[in-house]
Amino acid sequence: MKTFERILLKIVIIQCLFLIITQIFFHKLNAFPELNQLIQYEGVTDNNFTELLETFNGNK
């Protein structure tokens, strides 16, 4: 069982490293400009925090 846990831990660490490398590749190096346009089109990068707070407070 201890061998299995070591192998599983190594797989998790490798997956985390690949996730971080992929995120850096996609977002920081601007690998796919179309992806950046898609994110802006969906409104994910907009700063809507104040509108969200106003909605929760009932000030709208």
C-alpha positions in Angstrom: 0.0 0.0 0.0 2.9 2.3 0.7 4.2 1.9 -2.8 0.9 2.7 -4.3 0.7 5.9 -2.2 4.1 7.0 -3.4 3.2 6.4 -7.0 -0.1 8.3 -6.6 1.7 11.2 -4.9 4.2 11.4 -7.8 1.4 11.4 -10.3 -0.4 14.3 -8.4 2.8 16.3 -8.3 3.4 15.8 -12.0 -0.2 16.8 -12.8 0.2 20.0 -10.8 3.4 20.9 -12.5 1.8 20.4 -15.9 -1.2 22.5 -14.9 1.1 25.4 -13.8 3.2 25.1 -17.0 0.1 25.1 -19.2 -1.4 28.1 -17.4 1.8 30.1 -17.9 2.0 29.0 -21.5 -1.6 30.0 -22.3 -2.0 33.2 -20.2 1.4 34.8 -19.8 3.0 34.0 -23.1 -0.1 34.8 -25.1 0.2 31.5 -27.0 -3.3 31.7 -28.5 -4.6 35.2 -29.1 -8.0 33.8 -30.1 -8.3 32.4 -26.6 -7.7 35.9 -25.1 -10.4 37.4 -27.4 -12.8 34.6 -26.3 -12.2 35.3 -22.6 -12.8 39.0 -23.2 -16.0 38.3 -25.2 -17.4 36.1 -22.4 -16.7 38.9 -19.9 -14.6 36.8 -17.6 -11.9 39.5 -17.2 -14.3 42.3 -16.4 -14.3 43.9 -13.0 -17.9 43.4 -12.0 -17.2 43.2 -8.2 -18.9 46.5 -7.4 -22.0 45.6 -9.3 -22.1 42.2 -7.5 -21.9 44.0 -4.1 -24.6 46.4 -5.1 -26.8 43.5 -6.1 -26.3 41.8 -2.8 -26.9 45.0 -0.8 -30.0 45.8 -2.7 -28.8 49.3 -3.8 -29.6 48.9 -7.5 
